[in-house]
Amino acid sequence: MRQINGRRVLSTAEASEYFGGTPSVGTLRYWRHIGEGPKSFRLGRKLVMYFEDDLETWLMDQYEESVTA
């Protein structure tokens, strides 16, 4: 498990797995391209990472925006 300042860090593939494979790696890449989806950051030129707590926050935001009744 990778951590930065005590926060768990996941790769794009791991972030997709965190959500159960949906969204896919390709969808996460597309969302980054259009400025949507969970927060991410680059390490170097190619490695994109996500903080696990940012994934949780984004997931709860999706819930709050879509819940009915």
N, C-alpha and C positions, 0 to 999 in steps of 0.2 A: 504494500500500500504506500503510495506516494503522498507526502504531506508537505505543505508550505505553511509555516507559522501555525501548525496544529490543525490546519484545514485540509481535508482529504481532496486530492486532485485526480481527475479522471481524464483520459484521452477521449477523442471523439467516439471511438468504438466502445469504450467503457461507458460513456454517457448514453449511447444508444442502448446498451445492455441494461443500464440503470432503469431505463424506461420500458424494459421488456422487448426491445427490438423495434419499437414503434415510438418515436420516429426513427427511421433508418439513418445510417451514417450519411448517406447521400442527402437526405432531407435536412439533417443538421448542417451540412456544408452549405446547402442552398439557403437555409435560413440565415446563416452567417453572412452570405453574399448579399442578401437583401436587407440585412439589418434587423431580422426577426429572431425569435427563439431565445433560449437561455443565454445569459452572459457567458462569454468565452474570452480567452486571451491566447496570445502566441508566445511560444518559447522558441526563439530563433526564427528561421524563415518559414518552416513548414509545420512544426509541431503545434497543434491547437489543443488547449486544455480547458477544463471546466472545473470549478470548485463544486463539490457535491452540494453544499448548502445553497449555491445559486441555482442548481437544478431543482432542489426542493422548493425554493421560493418561486421559481417560474412555474412549476407544476401547480402549486397552490394558487397562483395568480390565474392560471387557466381554469381551475376549478371555480374560483370566485366570479370570473367573467361569464361562465357558461351555466352555472347552476340555476335551476328554475324552481319556483315555489319554495 
